[in-house]
């Protein structure tokens, strides 16, 4: 075995000092690898240290829960506080947020609007919910190219108008 190792090292065509250095490094690597495999260091932390760490964790968790509860209390109205002025003074949310929002533009109810899609202009078509300037122009262009609509389902041929949008406006359309 020793002889085979020698001839193997000799076939590398390196000098004697280099062979010695390689041999020493290989032996050192083998020694360190076996030391790592056979030596298993025991954990240096005892149960008391773990108990102390768990106590610190519980304390910090309780503090975080209190902070979270304080933040959430700002966003939930108190039981007796229903007026907006008192809520603003106490840094609590206003009970009636809808009153602070911009009013929505008045729209006629679906029952009162009846639009003839064969005669309506682009502006009139915009009264339908979900139909804006682009869709109304597409409807008018389709009508100019193909003639009057013979059924409401033909609106599905217009790019952007799908079954959901059609169902929203179906009751407001007249042919």
C-alpha positions in Angstrom: 0.0 0.0 0.0 2.8 2.3 0.9 4.5 1.5 -2.3 1.3 2.3 -4.4 0.9 5.6 -2.6 4.6 6.5 -3.4 4.2 5.7 -7.1 1.0 7.6 -7.3 2.6 10.7 -5.8 5.6 10.1 -8.1 3.3 10.1 -11.1 2.3 13.6 -10.2 5.8 14.8 -11.1 6.2 17.1 -8.2 9.3 17.7 -6.1 10.0 15.9 -2.8 9.1 18.9 -0.6 5.8 19.3 -2.4 5.0 15.6 -1.9 5.7 16.0 1.8 3.5 19.1 2.0 0.6 17.3 0.2 1.0 14.3 2.4 1.0 16.3 5.6 -2.1 18.3 4.4 -4.0 15.1 3.6 -3.1 13.6 6.9 -4.2 16.8 8.7 -7.5 16.8 6.8 -8.2 13.2 7.7 -7.4 13.9 11.3 -9.7 16.9 11.5 -12.5 15.2 9.7 -12.4 12.3 12.1 -12.3 14.7 15.1 -15.4 16.5 13.9 -17.3 13.2 13.4 -16.4 11.7 16.7 -16.4 14.8 18.9 -20.0 16.0 19.7 -19.9 19.1 21.9 -22.6 19.1 24.6 -24.9 22.2 24.8 -23.6 24.7 27.3 -27.1 26.1 28.2 -28.8 24.6 31.2 -32.5 24.6 32.0 -32.3 27.6 34.2 -31.1 29.7 31.3 -34.0 28.5 29.1 -36.4 29.3 31.9 -35.0 32.9 32.1 -35.3 33.3 28.4 -38.9 32.0 28.4 -39.8 34.5 31.1 -38.3 37.4 29.1 -40.2 36.2 26.1 -43.5 36.1 28.0 -42.9 39.6 29.4 -42.2 41.1 26.0 -45.1 39.3 24.5 -47.4 40.7 27.1 -46.1 44.2 26.4 -46.6 43.8 22.7 -50.2 42.5 23.3 -50.9 45.6 25.4 -49.5 47.9 22.7 -51.6 46.1 20.1 -54.8 46.4 22.3 -54.1 50.2 22.8 -53.8 50.7 19.0 -56.9 48.7 18.3 -58.8 50.7 20.9 -58.3 53.8 18.8 -60.1 52.2 15.9 -63.1 50.8 17.8 -65.7 53.3 19.2 -66.3 53.3 22.9 -69.8 52.1 24.0 -71.0 55.5 25.3 -69.4 57.6 22.6 -71.6 58.2 19.6 -71.0 61.8 18.6 -68.3 62.7 16.1 -67.0 65.8 18.1 -66.3 63.7 21.2 -64.6 61.1 19.1 -62.3 63.6 17.5 -61.4 65.2 20.8 -60.5 61.8 22.3 -58.5 60.7 19.2 -61.1 58.0 18.5 -62.7 57.2 15.2 -65.8 59.1 14.2 -68.9 56.9 14.6 -70.6 58.0 11.4 -67.9 58.0 8.7 -70.4 58.1 5.9 -71.2 61.7 6.8 -67.6 62.7 6.2 -67.4 61.1 2.8 -68.2 62.9 -0.5 -71.8 62.3 -1.5 -72.2 60.1 -4.5 -73.7 61.7 -7.6 -77.4 61.3 -7.9 -78.3 58.5 -10.2 -81.8 57.5 -11.3 -82.9 54.2 -10.1 -82.7 51.2 -12.5 -86.5 51.1 -12.7 -86.9 54.7 -14.0 -84.1 54.5 -16.7 -85.0 52.9 -20.0 -82.6 53.6 -22.8 -83.1 52.5 -26.4 -79.6 51.3 -27.5 -80.7 51.6 -31.1 -81.4 55.3 -30.9 -79.4 56.6 -27.9 -76.4 58.8 -28.3 -73.0 58.1 -26.6 -73.8 60.6 -23.9 -77.2 59.0 -23.1 -75.6 55.5 -23.0 -73.3 56.7 -20.3 -76.3 56.8 -17.9 -76.1 53.0 -17.8 -74.1 51.7 -14.8 -70.6 50.5 -15.8 -70.8 52.2 -19.3 -68.4 55.1 -19.6 -67.3 57.2 -22.6 -65.2 54.4 -24.1 -67.9 51.7 -23.9 -70.6 54.1 -25.2 -68.4 55.0 -28.2 -67.9 51.3 -28.9 -71.7 50.7 -28.8 -72.3 53.6 -31.2 -69.5 52.4 -33.6 -70.9 48.8 -33.5 -74.4 50.2 -34.3 -73.1 52.3 -37.2 -71.2 49.3 -38.7 -73.7 46.5 -38.1 -77.1 48.3 -38.0 -79.6 48.3 -35.1 -79.4 45.7 -32.3 -81.9 42.9 -32.8 -81.2 41.4 -29.3 -79.6 42.5 -26.0 -77.1 39.7 -26.3 -75.5 41.3 -29.2 -73.9 43.7 -26.7 -71.6 40.8 -25.8 -69.9 41.3 -29.2 -68.6 44.7 -28.1 -65.1 44.5 -26.6 -65.2 44.9 -22.8 -68.8 44.1 -22.3 -69.1 40.7 -20.7 -71.9 38.7 -19.2 -71.6 40.4 -15.8 -71.8 43.9 -17.1 -74.6 42.9 -19.5 -76.7 41.5 -16.5 -76.3 44.8 -14.7 -77.7 46.8 -17.5 -80.2 44.3 -19.1 -83.2 45.7 -17.2 -82.5 49.3 -18.3 -82.1 48.5 -22.0 -84.9 48.8 -24.6 -84.6 47.8 -28.3 
